[in-house]
Amino acid sequence: IALRNELNDDLPLTIRANYGTVLVASLFGARVEQVEDNPPWVRSFKSLDEFHASLESNPDDIYQGWIPKVFDLYTFYHQVLNDYPNLKECLNITLPDLQGPIDTLELLRGSDIFSDFLIDPEIVTESLPKITRAQINIANGLKKLVVEKEEGYNHQHGFTIKGNLLIRNDSSMMLSPDLYQEYVAPFDQELMQSLGGGAIHSCGKIDHIISSFLDLPSIESFDFGQSHLNDMDNIYPLARERKIPLIRVQPTAEELETGSICKKFPTGVSLFYEAKSFEEARFLVQEYKKKK
């Protein structure tokens, strides 16, 4: 952001409370750890009894765990920005990372959750409604402190994302489409629908499950972690047919320089390229804008 005037990129100005992935899990008494200046992390419960006890937390009481830290930081943002009206006018103050129902469940339960789907699915069906409710409550509670300049959009990872919330759904890549659709999809849908539409993010190779994401009635865009690991020639037509934008599609330097990426994806994508230097970034931005 500090170099945007020299680079002439089109990324939005955004700020958020960055407490890593722990926020919703902390409401359920998750053991949060932090080492030096690394992002905080959750150490999952050692026993099933501890895990079940965590679900006794009241999902309607959002002032638990690390959530008060979030409210305090957003209040601080507003207080400081009152002294900088020009910056306040152009800055998006967006939601923190609230993960998603299955990702939070994995933080609480650990890797055992994946065998639970087959061996003891009641653990999943008991947990996901409470986690979803807590996430909805937190997101709604933060509405008065969030400032999005474009209605119906939120700003995550430095990008404009269609939808009022971005669900992190990395754990679902470990599931079959059938398991996702039966157990997880109803809660992703409930979460996005409750907030007036949303988006889904997932890292990794997700070719086998992305169609299930795109079939959710309330999804409005999809955010990649590593689009280059996936078969974009198959995914793009699916998204285009459903009119679902694809966020952070990763082109090659050659595709940007020649403009061929625009022919490959003529509409409905935003592009992300990790330049090796500032000079390369400026060159590719200039060349891309000439060709597109």
N, C-alpha and C positions, 0 to 999 in steps of 0.2 A: 504494500500500500504506500509506503514511504517513497517509492520510486515510480509511482503511477504516472506522474506528469512527464517523466522522461521516457517511460516505456509506452505510454499511450494505449494501455490495455483498456478493457471494458468491464473489469471486475467491480462489483459494488463495494462500497465502503461499509464494513460490518464489524460489530463488536458483540461478544457474548461472554457469559461467565463460563470459563473452561475448567470444569472439575473432572474431566475425563469421563469414564463410563459408569461411575459409581452411584449416581444420584438416586434413581428410583430404588436400586438395591439397598441403599443406606436407610431408606424409610422402613425397610423390613429388618433392620438390625444387622445388616451385613457388616462384616469385619473389614473396615477400610484401612488400607496401609499405604504409606507414601514414603519413598526413599529419596532423600535430597530433593532436587527439583524435577524429578520424574513425575508423570501423571499418577494420580492415586489409582489404586487397584483394589479389587475385592478378593479376599481369600475365602473360598466357599466353605460352607459348614461341614464339619468333619463327620457328623452323624445325621441319620435321617430324622431322629428326634429333634435335633437342633433346627433342622430345616423346617419341620412341621411347626415348631414353636414360633419361628419367624413369621409364619403366615397368620399368626394371631394379631399382628400389628394392624391397626385401623387404617385402611387405605384412604379414608376420608380426612384423616389428620395429616395434613401435608407439612406441618412444622415439626418433623422428626428427622433424625439422621443429619445429613449434610444439607438438607433443603433450606434451613434458615440462612446458611452461608450464601446461598444463591440470592435470596431476597435482599440480604444486606448489600451484596455486591451490585445488584441492579439499582438499588436505591442510591448507592454511591455514584454510579455512572450518571444518573439523572442530576444529582447534585452538582457534580463537576461540570457536566455539559451545559448547565444553565449559564455558566460564565463564558461559554464559547458558542454563541447562537448560530454562527455560520456552519460550524462543524455539526452541531446538533441537527441542523436543517437537512444535511445530506447523509447522516449516518444512520444505518439500520441497527437497531438493538434487537437481537434475535434470540430465540430460545436456546438454552443450553442443550447439550447432548443428553437426551432422556432415554437413549437406547430404544428398545422395543420389547414387547412382552416376552418373546422367546429368548432374546439376548439377556434380559435381566434374570429370567429363570435359570439360565445356564450359569450366570454369575453366582446365584444363591446355591444352586444344587451341585455345580461342578459338572464334569464330563459324564457323571452317572446319569444325567438327564437323558442322554441319547439311548441308553439301554432301557430307561424308564418307559419310553414310548412303546416298547415291545413287551416288557416284563410287567410293568406296573403303571399303565397309562392313567390311572386315577390320580397319580401325583401331578401329572400334567393338567388334567381337567380341573383339579382342585386349585391349582396355583394360578393359571393364566387369567381367570376372571378377576382375581384380586389385584394382580400386577397391572392389568389393563386399566382397572378402575383407578388405581393410584396414579398411573401416568396421565390419564385424562384429567384428574383433579389437579395435579401439579401444573400441567400445561394451561389449564383454565385459570389457576391461581396466579400465574405469571403474566396473564394477558395485559393487565393494567400497567406492567412495566416494560413490555415488549413494544418496540416501535418498528413496524415494517412499512416502508414507504409505498409499497405496491400491494394493494389489497388482494388477498388470495395467494400470496407468495411468501416464502420464508427464505432466509439466507444462511446457508450452511456451507462449510468448506470454502468460503469465499465466493460462492456462486449463488445466483438467483435460482430458486427451486420452486416450481409450481406446486401449490398445496400449503396448508397452514402448519404442517408438522412433517419432519423427516423421521421415519422409523428406521432404526438400524436393525438389520435383519441378517447379520453375518452368520449366526448359528444355524439358520435354516438351510444353508448350503450342505449341511451334514445330513439332511433329511431327504427322503424320497418325496416326489410330488404328492403322492397319495397321503403320506403322513402329514405333510405340510397342510394340504387342503382340509384334512379331517380335523386336525388339532389346533393348528396355529392360525390359518387364514381367517377364521371367524373373528378372532380377536384383533388381528391387524385391520380388518374391515371395520370392526366396531370402533377402534381407536381413530381411524381416519374419518369415518362418518361423523363421529361425535364432535370433531373439530372442524367440520365443514370441508373435508377433503384433505388428502395428504400425499406424501411421497414415500418411497421405500429406497433404502440404500443397502447394498451388499457388496462386500469385497470378494475377491477370489473368482474361481471358475464356477459359474452358476447357470450354464446353458441348460442343465436338466430341470431347473426349477423356475427360471425367469418367466416362463409363460404363465405359471400359476400366480406370480406376482401381478403380471399385467392383466390378468382376468379379474382382479378385485374391483368391484364397482366404484369404490371411492378413491382409487389411485389416480393421481394427476400427473405424476412424473416419476422417473426412475433414475437414481444416482449410482454410478459405478464406483467401485474402489479400484479395480483393474480391468478396464474394458478390453485391454489387449489380450487377456487370457481367455476371452470368449469369442464365439463365432458371430461377429457383428453382422456378417452378411445374412445370417438367418434371423438375428434378433431385431435388426432395424426394420425389416418389413412387418414383423409382428407389432412393434410399437407404432409404426406409421399407420397401420390399419386401425389401431385403437386410438390414434391421435394422442399418444402418451410421449412427451418429450424425454429424451435420453440425456442425462447430465454427466459431464466429465468424460466424454468419449476421448480417448487418447490417440491422436494421429501421429504419424512420423514427421520428422523435420521435412523430408522431401514432400510429403502430402501438403504441408502448410506452405512451403516455398512455391510449389507449382500450382497450388489451388485445387489440386485433384480431389482433396477431401470434400470440397463443396459438391462435386459431381457424385461422389460416393454416398454422401449424406446431404441431400439438397435441402432438407428442412427438418426441424424438430430435434436438433441436437445442440449441445454446447460443448466446446472443445477445451481440453486441458493438455498442455505440453510442459514437461519439466525440463526447462532449458539448462544447459551445462554452464552457462555464463550469462551475465546481463547483456553482453554484446550479442550473443546468439538470440536471446529473447527479443531484443529490440529489432534485429534484422528480420526475424521470422514474422513478428507482428507487422512490420512494414510491408514485407512481401505478400503476406496473406491478405492484407487489406487491399493491395493492388489487384489481386487475382480474383477475389471472391465476387 
